[in-house]
Amino acid sequence: MLDFVNMQAKLDAVVGEHVRISRETNHGIWLWLKRSGDPDDRVDWPKQHAWLAQRMAKFATVYRELIAPTMHIGVRAEEQSDQGADKSSSDA
């Protein structure tokens, strides 16, 4: 599992604000942001939705650039080494 606590500066830089990190649980770790606002204030919904959409895009970047490269979901170890060998032979 990734050590998100030691990645705090990278997380904050990608997202552009302080990312809160929860402790690990049986279900992994939680990364989250906090924003003040009233979800019942329909007049403020466009601002709330824009804020949420922007942060979701930034968290997608966090996943794509920081988390996914460390994971090998659905790829067995021998397939990874085969792919590495294929790449090096095609680079030659």
Backbone bond lengths (Angstrom), bond angles and torsions (degrees), N, CA, C in turn:
res aa  C-N    CA-C-N  psi(-1)  N-CA   C-N-CA  omega(-1)  CA-C   N-CA-C  phi
1 M - - - 1.444 - - 1.525 109.33 -
2 L 1.311 116.00 144.12 1.457 121.25 179.84 1.524 111.19 -67.18
3 D 1.301 115.28 149.47 1.462 121.76 177.17 1.531 107.98 -95.77
4 F 1.345 116.08 83.91 1.451 120.80 -175.87 1.524 112.96 -64.41
5 V 1.317 117.11 -31.04 1.461 119.46 -179.92 1.522 110.15 -60.47
6 N 1.335 117.68 -41.39 1.456 120.74 178.12 1.529 112.58 -78.04
7 M 1.327 116.90 -8.37 1.466 121.75 176.98 1.527 111.26 -98.74
8 Q 1.324 117.84 8.13 1.461 121.66 -173.34 1.528 112.71 -51.24
9 A 1.304 118.30 -47.45 1.468 120.99 -177.62 1.528 111.40 -62.32
10 K 1.340 117.16 -41.10 1.468 120.36 178.70 1.529 110.53 -65.79
11 L 1.341 116.56 -43.70 1.465 120.36 178.70 1.522 110.54 -59.29
12 D 1.327 116.07 -49.19 1.460 120.87 -178.62 1.526 110.84 -61.31
13 A 1.334 117.11 -38.86 1.465 120.96 -179.31 1.531 111.40 -66.45
14 V 1.315 117.84 -43.89 1.465 121.06 -178.96 1.527 110.58 -67.01
15 V 1.333 116.34 -43.13 1.461 120.09 -176.56 1.532 111.39 -80.27
16 G 1.316 117.10 -28.47 1.449 120.11 178.66 1.516 114.39 89.38
17 E 1.316 116.23 8.33 1.461 122.23 175.48 1.517 108.15 -160.65
18 H 1.321 115.93 172.01 1.464 119.76 -176.04 1.535 111.21 -68.14
19 V 1.320 115.31 123.66 1.466 121.75 177.10 1.525 107.75 -95.06
20 R 1.307 115.80 127.10 1.463 120.21 177.45 1.522 108.66 -85.52
21 I 1.319 115.34 140.75 1.465 121.34 -177.61 1.515 108.39 -122.67
22 S 1.331 115.94 125.10 1.457 119.34 177.06 1.517 109.33 -87.76
23 R 1.287 116.05 167.73 1.462 120.22 176.50 1.520 109.64 -70.53
24 E 1.310 114.78 155.06 1.464 119.70 177.34 1.519 109.36 -64.23
25 T 1.303 114.85 143.70 1.465 122.09 175.17 1.517 107.55 -127.38
26 N 1.304 116.59 -175.60 1.467 120.19 175.04 1.523 111.42 -64.53
27 H 1.321 116.35 -17.13 1.458 121.15 -177.53 1.522 112.48 -105.12
28 G 1.319 117.23 12.45 1.458 120.37 178.44 1.512 111.93 108.67
29 I 1.310 115.30 -144.14 1.458 121.75 -177.11 1.526 107.77 -131.76
30 W 1.312 116.33 149.75 1.461 121.21 -178.50 1.516 109.58 -109.38
31 L 1.313 116.78 130.65 1.454 123.44 172.03 1.528 106.14 -111.86
32 W 1.336 116.73 131.49 1.450 117.67 -177.06 1.516 112.56 -153.82
33 L 1.328 113.83 162.67 1.457 123.20 177.16 1.518 107.87 -122.12
34 K 1.310 115.28 159.06 1.454 119.36 178.78 1.518 108.92 -125.91
35 R 1.322 115.87 134.87 1.461 121.85 178.05 1.516 107.82 -134.93
36 S 1.307 116.13 136.07 1.461 117.99 176.04 1.525 108.21 -79.99
37 G 1.285 115.61 150.35 1.454 120.90 179.92 1.514 109.95 161.61
38 D 1.294 114.52 165.14 1.462 120.83 -179.62 1.519 108.89 -113.90
39 P 1.332 117.72 109.22 1.468 119.28 -178.84 1.529 113.34 -65.18
40 D 1.318 117.71 -14.11 1.472 120.75 177.17 1.525 112.23 -85.79
41 D 1.328 117.91 -8.53 1.460 122.45 -179.59 1.529 109.19 -85.45
42 R 1.326 115.88 91.57 1.466 120.94 -175.67 1.528 112.81 -62.65
43 V 1.321 117.49 -28.16 1.462 120.68 178.53 1.532 110.04 -64.24
44 D 1.330 117.00 -32.27 1.470 122.22 -178.69 1.528 113.06 -86.58
45 W 1.321 117.57 -5.48 1.463 120.21 -176.99 1.527 114.07 -55.05
46 P 1.332 119.82 -43.72 1.476 117.83 179.84 1.526 112.40 -57.21
47 K 1.335 117.46 -41.40 1.466 120.56 177.95 1.528 110.62 -66.62
48 Q 1.324 116.47 -42.84 1.466 120.38 179.77 1.521 110.52 -62.97
49 H 1.316 116.97 -43.04 1.466 120.63 -178.19 1.526 111.00 -68.92
50 A 1.328 116.98 -37.51 1.471 120.04 177.25 1.526 110.00 -64.60
51 W 1.334 116.36 -43.85 1.470 120.70 178.22 1.527 109.83 -59.45
52 L 1.332 116.73 -46.55 1.463 121.29 -179.11 1.528 111.15 -62.95
53 A 1.321 117.93 -44.81 1.468 121.19 -179.14 1.532 110.91 -62.58
54 Q 1.334 116.95 -41.57 1.466 120.00 179.02 1.527 110.90 -63.58
55 R 1.321 116.68 -43.71 1.473 119.99 -179.24 1.518 111.46 -69.56
56 M 1.317 118.14 -35.67 1.468 120.25 177.31 1.526 109.80 -62.17
57 A 1.330 116.74 -40.37 1.468 120.27 178.00 1.527 110.46 -63.75
58 K 1.317 116.93 -38.90 1.463 120.31 179.65 1.530 110.87 -69.13
59 F 1.328 117.57 -38.45 1.453 119.83 177.40 1.526 110.91 -68.70
60 A 1.323 117.78 -30.76 1.468 120.14 173.79 1.527 109.59 -63.20
61 T 1.325 117.24 -38.17 1.461 121.46 176.07 1.518 110.70 -65.65
62 V 1.332 116.86 -42.22 1.474 120.51 176.44 1.517 109.61 -56.47
63 Y 1.333 116.51 -46.98 1.465 119.62 -179.03 1.533 110.48 -63.41
64 R 1.324 115.65 -49.41 1.470 120.48 -175.39 1.531 112.51 -64.85
65 E 1.343 117.64 -40.50 1.462 120.00 -173.49 1.529 114.52 -94.21
66 L 1.330 117.65 -29.96 1.464 119.51 -174.37 1.524 113.97 -109.44
67 I 1.317 117.20 -34.23 1.463 119.46 -172.89 1.527 112.01 -98.44
68 A 1.318 117.99 -54.10 1.464 121.53 -175.26 1.530 113.77 -55.69
69 P 1.339 119.54 -40.20 1.469 118.40 -179.36 1.534 113.52 -61.38
70 T 1.314 117.69 -20.05 1.461 120.25 -179.26 1.518 112.43 -92.09
71 M 1.329 116.81 -6.03 1.462 120.86 -175.50 1.526 110.10 -107.10
72 H 1.301 115.79 148.55 1.461 121.04 178.72 1.523 107.98 -130.05
73 I 1.309 114.88 61.71 1.456 120.41 -175.84 1.525 109.76 -72.97
74 G 1.311 115.85 127.74 1.449 121.01 175.92 1.514 114.89 75.01
75 V 1.319 118.17 8.07 1.461 121.39 178.57 1.519 107.80 -121.07
76 R 1.320 115.74 120.21 1.464 119.58 179.15 1.520 110.19 -74.32
77 A 1.318 116.23 156.64 1.466 121.91 -176.25 1.525 111.78 -55.70
78 E 1.348 118.02 -42.05 1.464 119.24 -178.65 1.524 111.51 -67.46
79 E 1.347 117.69 -30.68 1.456 120.07 176.69 1.522 110.33 -69.08
80 Q 1.339 116.86 -37.42 1.459 120.46 178.32 1.521 110.41 -62.41
81 S 1.334 116.83 -44.66 1.468 119.07 -178.91 1.528 109.98 -68.94
82 D 1.341 118.32 -34.52 1.462 120.87 176.00 1.524 110.52 -64.10
83 Q 1.334 116.93 -42.33 1.450 120.26 179.51 1.520 110.73 -64.75
84 G 1.300 117.12 -39.41 1.459 121.39 177.03 1.508 111.45 -62.96
85 A 1.343 116.44 -41.87 1.474 121.11 178.90 1.527 110.24 -65.71
86 D 1.349 116.36 -41.25 1.467 119.66 178.82 1.521 110.34 -61.83
87 K 1.318 116.47 -42.74 1.455 120.75 -179.07 1.518 111.04 -64.02
88 S 1.359 117.43 -45.75 1.460 119.08 -178.20 1.523 111.48 -66.40
89 S 1.332 117.97 -35.20 1.462 118.55 179.83 1.525 110.31 -72.17
90 S 1.352 117.85 -30.98 1.456 119.03 178.78 1.518 111.52 -78.34
91 D 1.337 117.13 -21.99 1.462 121.03 177.54 1.519 111.75 -76.59
92 A 1.325 117.71 -21.02 1.479 121.82 -174.64 1.505 112.72 -73.85
